[in-house]
Amino acid sequence: MCLGIPGKIIKIYDSSYADVDFGGVIKKINGSMVENLKTGDYVLVHAGFAIEILSVKDADETISLMLNLKE
């Protein structure tokens, strides 16, 4: 089983690396597994790699579910 965390791309360095915002925590990730990444895209990140671009709806829903887990 793997856990993918949704985050929003805030800066792209080149075709391989980007900064992603995970609810205020900024991490550099490897984006080489996903084509056509753009600033503002939401991505699913596993082990430091973007594995999929998410729709805003899917990202918001997943983030909301994850935030409600701690209650």
MIKOL-346911 format. One record per residue (C-alpha): residue number from 1; x, y, z. Coordinates in steps of 0.001 Angstrom, whole numbers. Example, Ala and Ser with C-alpha at 12.3 -4.5 7.8 and 13.67 -1.06 7.14 Angstrom:
<rs>
<r><seq>1</seq><X>12300</X><Y>-4500</Y><Z>7800</Z></r>
<r><seq>2</seq><X>13670</X><Y>-1060</Y><Z>7140</Z></r>
</rs>
This chain:
<rs>
<r><seq>1</seq><X>0</X><Y>0</Y><Z>0</Z></r>
<r><seq>2</seq><X>1228</X><Y>3490</Y><Z>-769</Z></r>
<r><seq>3</seq><X>133</X><Y>6886</Y><Z>437</Z></r>
<r><seq>4</seq><X>-50</X><Y>9757</Y><Z>-2038</Z></r>
<r><seq>5</seq><X>-424</X><Y>13280</Y><Z>-680</Z></r>
<r><seq>6</seq><X>-2001</X><Y>16047</Y><Z>-2790</Z></r>
<r><seq>7</seq><X>-169</X><Y>19345</Y><Z>-3089</Z></r>
<r><seq>8</seq><X>-141</X><Y>22460</Y><Z>-5260</Z></r>
<r><seq>9</seq><X>2799</X><Y>23310</Y><Z>-7505</Z></r>
<r><seq>10</seq><X>4058</X><Y>26795</Y><Z>-6673</Z></r>
<r><seq>11</seq><X>7337</X><Y>26882</Y><Z>-8613</Z></r>
<r><seq>12</seq><X>8857</X><Y>24801</Y><Z>-11391</Z></r>
<r><seq>13</seq><X>12637</X><Y>24678</Y><Z>-11697</Z></r>
<r><seq>14</seq><X>12903</X><Y>22558</Y><Z>-14854</Z></r>
<r><seq>15</seq><X>11205</X><Y>19480</Y><Z>-16278</Z></r>
<r><seq>16</seq><X>12332</X><Y>17429</Y><Z>-13277</Z></r>
<r><seq>17</seq><X>11857</X><Y>19494</Y><Z>-10116</Z></r>
<r><seq>18</seq><X>9197</X><Y>21692</Y><Z>-8564</Z></r>
<r><seq>19</seq><X>8243</X><Y>23210</Y><Z>-5220</Z></r>
<r><seq>20</seq><X>4914</X><Y>21931</Y><Z>-3934</Z></r>
<r><seq>21</seq><X>2787</X><Y>23433</Y><Z>-1164</Z></r>
<r><seq>22</seq><X>1323</X><Y>20859</Y><Z>1201</Z></r>
<r><seq>23</seq><X>-906</X><Y>23070</Y><Z>3341</Z></r>
<r><seq>24</seq><X>1848</X><Y>25562</Y><Z>4128</Z></r>
<r><seq>25</seq><X>4752</X><Y>23110</Y><Z>4085</Z></r>
<r><seq>26</seq><X>6847</X><Y>23598</Y><Z>945</Z></r>
<r><seq>27</seq><X>8817</X><Y>20630</Y><Z>-388</Z></r>
<r><seq>28</seq><X>10892</X><Y>20142</Y><Z>-3527</Z></r>
<r><seq>29</seq><X>9590</X><Y>17157</Y><Z>-5482</Z></r>
<r><seq>30</seq><X>10627</X><Y>15275</Y><Z>-8589</Z></r>
<r><seq>31</seq><X>8120</X><Y>15805</Y><Z>-11386</Z></r>
<r><seq>32</seq><X>9791</X><Y>13763</Y><Z>-14103</Z></r>
<r><seq>33</seq><X>7129</X><Y>11020</Y><Z>-14039</Z></r>
<r><seq>34</seq><X>4328</X><Y>13409</Y><Z>-15076</Z></r>
<r><seq>35</seq><X>4217</X><Y>15362</Y><Z>-18341</Z></r>
<r><seq>36</seq><X>3230</X><Y>19020</Y><Z>-18758</Z></r>
<r><seq>37</seq><X>3336</X><Y>20149</Y><Z>-15143</Z></r>
<r><seq>38</seq><X>2335</X><Y>23778</Y><Z>-14669</Z></r>
<r><seq>39</seq><X>2422</X><Y>26188</Y><Z>-11763</Z></r>
<r><seq>40</seq><X>-945</X><Y>25964</Y><Z>-10017</Z></r>
<r><seq>41</seq><X>-1493</X><Y>22281</Y><Z>-10843</Z></r>
<r><seq>42</seq><X>-2392</X><Y>19926</Y><Z>-8021</Z></r>
<r><seq>43</seq><X>-354</X><Y>16741</Y><Z>-8007</Z></r>
<r><seq>44</seq><X>-442</X><Y>13503</Y><Z>-6084</Z></r>
<r><seq>45</seq><X>3004</X><Y>12968</Y><Z>-4510</Z></r>
<r><seq>46</seq><X>4410</X><Y>9667</Y><Z>-3278</Z></r>
<r><seq>47</seq><X>7961</X><Y>9274</Y><Z>-1924</Z></r>
<r><seq>48</seq><X>8964</X><Y>12669</Y><Z>-3299</Z></r>
<r><seq>49</seq><X>7687</X><Y>12004</Y><Z>-6835</Z></r>
<r><seq>50</seq><X>4636</X><Y>13506</Y><Z>-8516</Z></r>
<r><seq>51</seq><X>2708</X><Y>10506</Y><Z>-9817</Z></r>
<r><seq>52</seq><X>-457</X><Y>12145</Y><Z>-11161</Z></r>
<r><seq>53</seq><X>-2038</X><Y>15528</Y><Z>-11871</Z></r>
<r><seq>54</seq><X>-5269</X><Y>15971</Y><Z>-9923</Z></r>
<r><seq>55</seq><X>-8305</X><Y>18087</Y><Z>-10693</Z></r>
<r><seq>56</seq><X>-8940</X><Y>20892</Y><Z>-8212</Z></r>
<r><seq>57</seq><X>-12129</X><Y>19073</Y><Z>-7137</Z></r>
<r><seq>58</seq><X>-10302</X><Y>15803</Y><Z>-6439</Z></r>
<r><seq>59</seq><X>-7453</X><Y>17562</Y><Z>-4639</Z></r>
<r><seq>60</seq><X>-9836</X><Y>19586</Y><Z>-2444</Z></r>
<r><seq>61</seq><X>-11884</X><Y>16494</Y><Z>-1610</Z></r>
<r><seq>62</seq><X>-8806</X><Y>14450</Y><Z>-689</Z></r>
<r><seq>63</seq><X>-7301</X><Y>17240</Y><Z>1412</Z></r>
<r><seq>64</seq><X>-10619</X><Y>17686</Y><Z>3226</Z></r>
<r><seq>65</seq><X>-10853</X><Y>13961</Y><Z>3969</Z></r>
<r><seq>66</seq><X>-7277</X><Y>13883</Y><Z>5260</Z></r>
<r><seq>67</seq><X>-7841</X><Y>16895</Y><Z>7524</Z></r>
<r><seq>68</seq><X>-10940</X><Y>15245</Y><Z>8991</Z></r>
<r><seq>69</seq><X>-9016</X><Y>12069</Y><Z>9866</Z></r>
<r><seq>70</seq><X>-7444</X><Y>13705</Y><Z>12892</Z></r>
<r><seq>71</seq><X>-10832</X><Y>14446</Y><Z>14493</Z></r>
</rs>
